[in-house]
Amino acid sequence: MRYISTRGNSPARTFTEILLAGLAPDGGLYLPEVYPSVSRAELDQWRGLSYPALAFKVLEKFIDDIPAADLKALIDRTYTPAVYCNIRPGDDSAEITPLRWLEPGLAILELSNGPTLAFKDMAMQLLGNLFEYALEKTGQELNILGATSGDTGSSAEYAMRGKRGIRVFMLSPHGKMSRFQTAQMFSLADPNIFNIAVKGVFDDCQDIVKSVSNDHAFKSEYRIGTVNSINWARVAAQIVYYFKGYFAATGGAGGSNDQEVAFSVPSGNFGNICAGHIARTMGLPIRQLILATNENNVLDEFFRTGVYRPRSNAETRQTSSPSMDISKASNFERFVFDLVGRDAGTVRALWAGIESGAKSSAGAFDLSGGPHFARIRDYGFVSGTSTHADRLATIRRIWAQYGIMVDTHSADGLKVGLELREPGLPLVCLETALPAKFDETIREALGREPERPAGLEGIEQLPQRFAVMDADAMAIKRYIEEHCRAPF
């Protein structure tokens, strides 16, 4: 399996080469040269597999430069009940990703049973083990530079804390995450973890990560890698739970692969639903991929109109589903690459216009008048937007009807999914996080506190360690230089 850049001007590379690289040298994102396919016979064989066994079957199609025995050992070490289960109050389930039916035809795929109570643990824990494996083979160090709007940061830090040869420099928008999210990150005292609160919004943080990654001399000298979903391994690991969710929604071990389903996915940076797009392309019977945005509805606008118009940082709104407060969705470039027939020249031209107009807010492109826009429906995509009032109403409705408390992002997915699913089609809504991470909005919606897993009570009162800095890539580079001198 070889990987190519969406912009076409970088050589094809192996999985382990791109694992540590992040962005391609030409500024593009890596994707497989050809998506592997899954036969009907394989789908039949994979039903009933445990999560780690299924993960091995899916990921070995993308990773052929790690010996199969080693890959299996890494996966088996990652997806264990000790890491992913028993995190919910009163829940003794042994399932890594249990499917919870609200009513016939409507289910939530629980993805937040990991250490930071967010779906990003599903990929990040594996990424940490893959990094450590690759670095042990080469004897190298890796300095991870990441950006977070809420959940990626804590998920990455919990996955990388204590890992040999790895430092984490995590950028987050100062004062714009929930109190719980902030405390999860800033209370970590591990010496290989560095938190930087950037005066700005998430897109400022993401722009800095890309700027540093595109400084090839600096990136090489300081061994800069990334854990954001621009790293292909993050997307690949997320493909697995679409298969697991599909099997659970269509009868489990004794079910049939004749049934199509819909997945509804809250989306900010397009990584999660990009994994669903790839699973569908591989052959998983997904009829609808329902994309839900919050008030920062750049992606919804594109899927409805064909116009992709990233907002300026000043236009990006702070909302009660903060992990989706993003106006420049990095993984969207991967989808557009497929949408335009994998024509890298077209992608280069489209993103040249976006990047040249970024400072003036003029960067945009319009695919509505050409042949590409019609293919959106061929890929199964529909989209919608949810507002603060919508998510409050959805949280109240799900609690009143089913006695289940959902977080703000999952509420966005439920609201849009219920509006747009085709009649008679089973709807699986992907859970984003546990409601404990967004207690202020839960109190506003329900007038009560969300339950917290044992050990996380009072996390906001723990001492916090972080640096506040301007949105300045050069200043961030100096900070990395200074702290890379310190021994592990």
GUKELUM-905990 format. One record per residue: residue in three letters; x negated, y, z negated of N, C-alpha, C in turn. Coordinates in steps of 0.1 Angstrom, whole numbers, plus 5000, padded with zeros to 4 digits. Layout:
# residues N
alaXYZXYZXYZ;...
***
This chain:
# residues 488
met499149885000500050005000499150125000;arg499350215010498550345011499550455009;tyr499050565004499850685001499350805009;ile500350875015500050995023500651115017;ser500151235022500651365017501851405025;thr502751475019503951535026503451635036;arg502251695034501851795043500851745054;gly500451615053499851555065498351575067;asn497751655058496351695061495351645050;ser495751535044494951465034494851315038;pro493651255036493551115039494451025031;ala494850905037495650815029494750755018;arg495450725006494650674995495450564988;thr494750494979495350384971496150444959;phe496850354953497650394941496750444930;thr495650374927494850424915494150554919;glu493850574931493250704935494250824933;ile495450804937496450914935496950924921;leu496850814913497250814899496550924891;leu495250944894494451034886494351174893;ala494951184906494751304914495751404913;gly497051364910498151464910498451514924;leu498351644927498651694940497551644950;ala498051634963497051604973496151724976;pro495051704982494151814984494751924993;asp495651885002496351985011497552055004;gly497752034991498852094984500152014985;gly500151904992501351824993501451724982;leu502551644983502851544973502651404979;tyr502151304972501951174977503251094978;leu503351014988504450914990503850794997;pro504550684996504050565003504150585018;glu503250535026503250545040504650485045;val505050375039506350315042506950265029;tyr508250295027508850245015509050095016;pro508750025006508949875007510449845006;ser510849735013512249705013512549585003;val513749574998514149464989515249394996;ser515049264998516049175005517149144996;arg518249095002519349044995519048934986;ala518148844991517648734982516948784970;glu516148884972515348944960516349004950;leu517349074955518349134946519049024938;asp519348914945519948804938519048744927;gln517748734930516748674921516548774909;trp516648904911516248994901517349014891;arg518548974894519648994884519348914872;gly519648974860519448894848517948904843;leu517048964850515748984845515649084833;ser514749064824514549154814513949284820;tyr513949394812513449524818512049504822;pro511149454814509749444818509549354830;ala510249244831510149154842510649224855;leu511749294854512249374866511249484870;ala510749554860509749654863508549604871;phe508049484867506949424874507349394888;lys508549334891508949304904509049424913;val509549534907509649664915508349724917;leu507549734907506349814908505149744915;glu505249614916504149544923504349574938;lys505549614942505649654956504949784960;phe504649864949504049994951502549994947;ile502149894939500849894933500149764936;asp499249774946498549644950497049654948;asp496549764941495149764939494849754924;ile495849714916495649664902496049514902;pro495149424898495449284897496749264891;ala497549164897498949134892498949104877;ala497949034872497948994858497749114850;asp496949204854496649334846497949424847;leu498549434858499749514859500849464850;lys501049334851502049274842501749294828;ala500549284824500149304810500449454806;leu500149544814500449684811501949714810;ile502749654819504149674818504749604806;asp504249484803504749414791504349484778;arg503249554778502849634766503649764765;thr504149804776504949934776506349914771;tyr507049824778508449814776508849704765;thr508749744753508949654742510049714732;pro510749634725511649684715511049774705;ala509749754702509149844692509049984697;val508950004710508750134715510150194719;tyr511050114724512250174730513550144723;cys513650054714514850014708515050064693;asn516250054688516550084675516350234671;ile516250314681516050464678517350534675;arg518450474679519750544676520250504663;pro520850594655521350554642522350444643;gly522150334636523050224635522950124647;asp522050144656522050064669520949964667;asp521249834668520249724667520149654680;ser520549714691520449654704519049624708;ala518849514715517549484720517349524735;glu518349594740518249644754517349764755;ile516449764765515649884767516549994773;thr517349964782518250064789519750014789;pro520350004777521749954777522750034785;leu523649974791524750044798525950044789;arg526450164787527650184778528850224786;trp529850134786531050164794531950254785;leu532350364791533350454785534750404788;glu534950354800536250294804535850224817;pro536750134822536550064834536150164845;gly534950134851534550224862533750344859;leu533550364846532750484841531850444830;ala530550464832529550424823528350524822;ile527650514810526450594808525350494807;leu524250514815523050434814522150504803;glu521950444792521250504781519750484783;leu519150604785517650604789516850674778;ser517450704767516850794757516450714744;asn516150584745515850504734514350504731;gly513550594737512150594735511750694723;pro510450714721509950784710510350934709;thr510550994721510951134720512451164724;leu513251054724514651064726515051124740;ala514251104750514551164763514151054774;phe514851064785514650964796513250964801;lys512551074799511151084805510150984798;asp510550934786509750834780509650704789;met510750684797510750564805509650554815;ala509150664820508050664829506750694822;met506850794812505650844806504850744798;gln505550654791504850554783503950464792;leu504550434804503750354813502650434819;leu502850554822501850644827500650654818;gly500850664805499850664795498950544796;asn499650424796498850304797498150284810;leu498750334821498050324834496750414834;phe496950534829495750624828494650564820;glu494950514808493950454800493250334807;tyr494050254813493450144821492550184832;ala492950284840492050334851490850404845;leu490950474834489750544829488750444823;glu489250344817488350244811487550174822;lys488150154834487450094845486350174850;thr486550304850485550394856484650464846;gly485050464833484250534823484350684823;gln485450734830485650874831486550934820;glu486651064820487551134812488551204821;leu489751234815490751304822491351414814;asn491451534819492151644813493451674820;ile494551634813495851644819496351794817;leu496751854827497451984827498851964831;gly499851994822501251974825502052094822;ala503252094828504252204825505552134820;thr506252204811507452144806508552254804;ser509752214807510852294804511552244791;gly511052134785511652084773511151944769;asp511551854778511351714775510051644780;thr509551694792508351634797507151654787;gly507051764781505951794772505751694761;ser506851684753506751594742506651444746;ser507351414757507151274762505751244766;ala505051334773503651314777502751314765;glu502951404756502051414744502251284735;tyr503451234734503551114726503050994733;ala503050994746502450884754500950894754;met500351014753498851024755498151044742;arg498851074731498151094718497350974714;gly496051004711495150904707494550814718;lys494950844731494350764742492950804744;arg492050704746490650734748490450804761;gly489550904761489150974773490251064779;ile491251104771492351184777492551304768;arg492551424773493051544766494351594774;val495251654766496451704772496551854770;phe496751934780496952074779498352094785;met499352124776500752134780501252274779;leu501752334791502252464792503752454790;ser504352544782505752554780506252704780;pro507452734784507852874783508152914769;his507453024765507453064751508953104747;gly509453034736510753074731511953024739;lys511752934748512852904757513252754757;met512652684748513052544745513952534733;ser514652424731515352414718514452404707;arg514952434694514052424683513452284681;phe514352184683513852044682512752014692;gln513052054705511952024715510652094711;thr510752214707509552284703508852214692;ala509552174682508952114670508351984674;gln508951904683508351774687506951794692;met506751894700505451924706504551984697;phe504952094691503952184684503552124671;ser504352034665503951974652502951864654;leu502551824666501551714667500251774663;ala499451694655498151744651497051664657;asp497351574667496251494673495251584680;pro493951564678492951654684492851654699;asn493451554706493451564720494651634726;ile495451694718496751754723496551914721;phe496851984732496752134731498052184737;asn498752264730500052324734499752474737;ile500252514748500152654752501552714756;ala501952804748503252874750503052994759;val503552984771503353084782504453184781;lys504053314782505053424782505653424796;gly506853354797507453354810508553234810;val508853184822509753074823509052954828;phe509752844829509152714833508452734846;asp509052804856508452814869507052874868;asp506852974859505553034857504552924853;cys505052834844504152724839503852634851;gln504852594859504652504870503752564881;asp503852694883503052764893501552764888;ile501352774875499952774870499352634872;val500152524869499652394872499252374886;lys500152414895499852394910498652484914;ser498452604908497352684912496052624907;val496052574895494852504890494552384898;ser495552304901495352184909494852214923;asn495152324928494752364942493352424942;asp492752454930491352494929490552364929;his490152314940489552184941488252174933;ala487452284933486152284926486452264911;phe487352344906487652344892488252204888;lys489152164896489852034894488851924893;ser487851924902486851814902485951824890;glu485451944887484551964876485151924863;tyr486351964861487051934848487951814848;arg487951744858488751614859490251644855;ile490851734863492251774860493151674866;gly494051624858495151534863496451594858;thr497551524862498851584859499851464855;val500751504846501751404842503151454846;asn503251574852504551614858504951524869;ser506151534873506651434883506151454897;ile505251554898504451564911503551444911;asn503251374900502451254900503351134904;trp502951074915503850964921504150854911;ala503250824902503550714892504750744884;arg505050864881506250904873507450864881;val507550894894508650864902508850714904;ala507750644906507750504908508350434896;ala507950474884508450404872509850424870;gln510450544875511850574873512750494883;ile512150444894512950364903513550244896;val512850184886513150064880514550064874;tyr514850174866516150174859517350194868;tyr517150234880518250234890518650094893;phe517650004895517949864897518649804885;lys518049834873518649774861520049824859;gly520249954861521650014859522649954869;tyr522149934882523049874892523449734888;phe522549654884522849514880523849514868;ala523549594858524449604847525849644851;ala525949744860527249794864528049704873;thr527449604879528149524888528149374884;gly528149354870528449224865527349154859;gly526149224858525049154851524449034858;ala524048934850523348824856524248744866;gly525548744863526448664871527148744882;gly526748874884527448954893527048944908;ser527649034916527449024930526849154935;asn526049144946525449264952526249314963;asp527549274964528449334974529049464970;gln528949494957529649624952528649734953;glu529149854959528449974959528750054946;val527850144942528050224930527650364933;ala528050454924527650594924526750624911;phe525650694913524850744902525050894901;ser525350944889525351094887524051124879;val523351224884522051254878521851404876;pro521751444863521351584860519951614866;ser519851724874518551744881518051884880;gly516751894876516052024876514952024886;asn513951934884512751924892512851814903;phe514051754904514351654914513551524913;gly512851494903512051374902512951254899;asn513951264890514751154886515651114898;ile516351204904517151164915516351124928;cys515151174929514251134939513950984938;ala513850934926513650794923514850714928;gly516050764926517250704930517350704946;his516950804952516850814967515950704972;ile514850684965513950574970514450444968;ala515150424956515750294953516750254964;arg517550354968518650334978517950304991;thr516850374995516150355007515550215007;met515150164996514650024995515649914997;gly516949954996518049854998518949834987;leu518849914976519749904965521149964969;pro522249884967523549934972524150054965;ile523550164967524050294961524750364972;arg526050394969526850474979526750624977;gln526750664965526650814962525550834952;leu524750944955523851004946524351144943;ile524951154931525551284928524651364920;leu524251484925523251574919523951674911;ala523651694898524251794890523251894885;thr523552024888522652124883523352204872;asn522652294865523252384856523352524864;glu523352634856523552764863522452794872;asn521252734871520152744880520352644892;asn521252684901521852584910521252594924;val519952614925519252614938519452484946;leu519352374939519552244946520952224951;asp521952254942523352244946523552334958;glu523052454959523252534970522652474983;phe521552414982520952344994521852234999;phe522252144989523052024994524452064999;arg524952174995526252225000526052305013;thr524952375015524952475026523752455035;gly522752375031521552365039520552465037;val520752565028519852675026519152645013;tyr517752645013516952625001516352764998;arg516752824987516352954984515852954969;pro514652924966514152924952514353064947;arg514753074934514953204928513653254922;ser513553384921512353444914512353394899;asn511253414893511153374879512153464870;ala512253594875513153684867514653644869;glu514953574880516353534882516653394876;thr515653324871515953194865516553214851;arg517653154849518453174837518153084826;gln518153134814518053044802519352994798;thr519552864797520852804795520752704783;ser521952644780522052544770521652404774;ser521252394787520652264791519252304797;pro518352344787517052404791516152324799;ser516152194798515252114806515552124821;met516652184825516952204839516852354843;asp516252434835516152574838514952594847;ile515152544860514052544870514652594883;ser513852674890514352724903513452684914;lys512352614911511452564922511252414919;ala512052324925512052184922510852114930;ser509852084923508652024929508951904938;asn509651804933509851684940510751694952;phe511451814953512351834965511551814978;glu510251854978509451844990509351694994;arg509351604985509351464989510651424997;phe511751474992512951444999513051505012;val512651635013512651705026511751635036;phe510651585032509751505040510551395047;asp511351315039512151215045513251275054;leu513851375049514951435056514651485070;val513451535072512951585085512251475093;gly512451345090511851235097510451215094;arg509951255083508551245079507651315088;asp508051435093507251515101506551615092;ala505251585089504451675080504251815085;gly504251835098504151965104505352055100;thr506451995101507752065097507652105083;val507252005074507152035060506152145057;arg505052145064504052255062504652385065;ala505352395076505952515081506952565071;leu507852475066508852515057508252565044;trp507252495038506752545026505752665027;ala505252675039504452805041505352925040;gly506552915045507553025044507953045029;ile508152935022508552945008507353015000;glu506152965002505053014994504653154998;ser504753195010504453325014505453425009;gly506653385007507753475003507953474988;ala507153384980507453364966507453494958;lys506453574960506253694952507353804955;ser507853794967508953894970510353834969;ser510453714965511653644964512353624978;ala511553634988512053625002511953485007;gly511153395000510953265006512153175006;ala512553125017513653035019513652965032;phe514352855034514552805047515952755048;asp516452735061517852705064517852585074;leu518352475069518452355078519852335082;ser520752425080522152395082522452385097;gly521752455106522052455120521452345128;gly520552255122519852155129520352015126;pro519651915132520151775130519851725116;his519051785108518551735096519651735085;phe520451845085521451865074522451755074;ala522851705085523851595086523351465079;arg521951455079521451325073521551325057;ile521851445051522051445037523151355033;arg524251355040525351265037524951115040;asp524151095050523650965053522850905042;tyr522150995034521450955023522250935010;gly523550975011524450955000524551064990;phe523951184994523951294984525151374985;val525651414973526651524971526151594958;ser526651714956526151794945527251884939;gly526951934927527852034921527152094909;thr527752204904527152284893528052274880;ser527352284869528052284856527552404848;thr528452474841528152594834528152564819;his527752664811527852644796529252604792;ala530252674797531652644793531952504798;asp531552454809531752324814531152214805;arg529852244801529252134792529852134778;leu530252244773531052244760532252164761;ala533052184772534252114774534051964776;thr532951934783532651794786532251724773;ile531451784765530951724752532251704743;arg533151794743534351784735535251664740;arg535351664753536251554760535651414757;ile534351404759533751264757533851224743;trp533651324733533751284719535251254716;ala536151334721537551304717538151174723;gln537751144735538351034742537550904738;tyr536250904736535550784735534750774722;gly534750884714533950884702532450874704;ile531950924715530550924719530051064720;met528951094714528351234715527251234726;val527351324735526351334746525651474745;asp524451474750523651594750524151684762;thr523551804762524051904772523751864786;his522651814789522251774803523151654807;ser523251554799524151444802525551494805;ala526051594797527351644799527451714813;asp526351774818526351834832526551714842;gly525851604840525951494849527351434849;leu527951414837529351364836530351454843;lys530251584840531151674846531151674861;val530051684867529951684882530251544887;gly529751444881529951304886531451274886;leu532251304876533651284875534351364886;glu533951474889534551564900534351504914;leu533151444916532751414930532651264934;arg532851174924532751034928533950994937;glu533650904946534750854954535650764946;pro536950764949537950684942537550534943;gly537650464932537350324932535950284931;leu535050374931533650354930533150354916;pro532450254911531950264897530950374896;leu531050454885530250574883529250544872;val527950554874526950544863526350674862;cys526550734850525950864847524650844839;leu523550894844522250874838522150974826;glu521850914814521650994802520351064803;thr520251184798519051264798518351264785;ala519051274774518451284761519451264750;leu519051244738519951234727520451374722;pro521651384717522251514714521451584702;ala520651504694519951564683518951664688;lys518551664701517551754706518251894709;phe519551904708520252024712521352054702;asp520952054689521952064679522752194679;glu522152304683522952434683524152424692;thr523952364704525152354713526152254708;ile525652144702526552044697527352104686;arg526752184677527552244667528552344673;glu528252414683529152504690530352424696;ala530052304702531052234709531952154699;leu531352094689532052004680532152044666;gly531452144662531552194648530952094638;arg529952014643529351914634527851894639;glu527051844630525651814633525551684641;pro524651674651524451544657523551454648;glu523751324648522951234640521451234645;arg520551224636519151214639518651074635;pro517751024644517150894640516250914627;ala516150814620515350824607513950864610;gly513450954602512051004603511951144610;leu513151184616513051304624513851414617;glu514351394605515051494598514051604594;gly514451724596513551834592512251854600;ile512251804612511051814620510751964623;glu511752044623511552194626510752264615;gln510652204603509952264592508452224591;leu508052124600506652084600505752194605;pro504552204600503552304606503452284621;gln503252394628503152394642501752454647;arg501252394657499952434662500052454677;phe499852584681499952624695499352754698;ala499052784710498552914715499552984724;val499653114722500553194730499653264740;met500053254753499153314764500053374775;asp499453464782500153524794500253424805;ala501053444814501253364826500053394836;asp498953354833497653384840496853264842;ala496753214854496053094857494553104853;met493953214855492553234852492353214836;ala493253274829493153264814493353114810;ile494253044816494452904813493252824816;lys492552854828491352784831490252814820;arg490152934816489152964805489452884793;tyr490752874789491152794777490752644779;ile490952594791490552454793489052434792;glu488352524798486852514798486352514783;glu486952604775486452614762486752494754;his487952434756488352324747487952184753;cys487452184765486852064771485452034765;arg484852134759483552114753483652034740;ala484852044734484951974721484951824723;pro484251744715484351604716485651544712;phe485951424717487251354713487151314698;
***
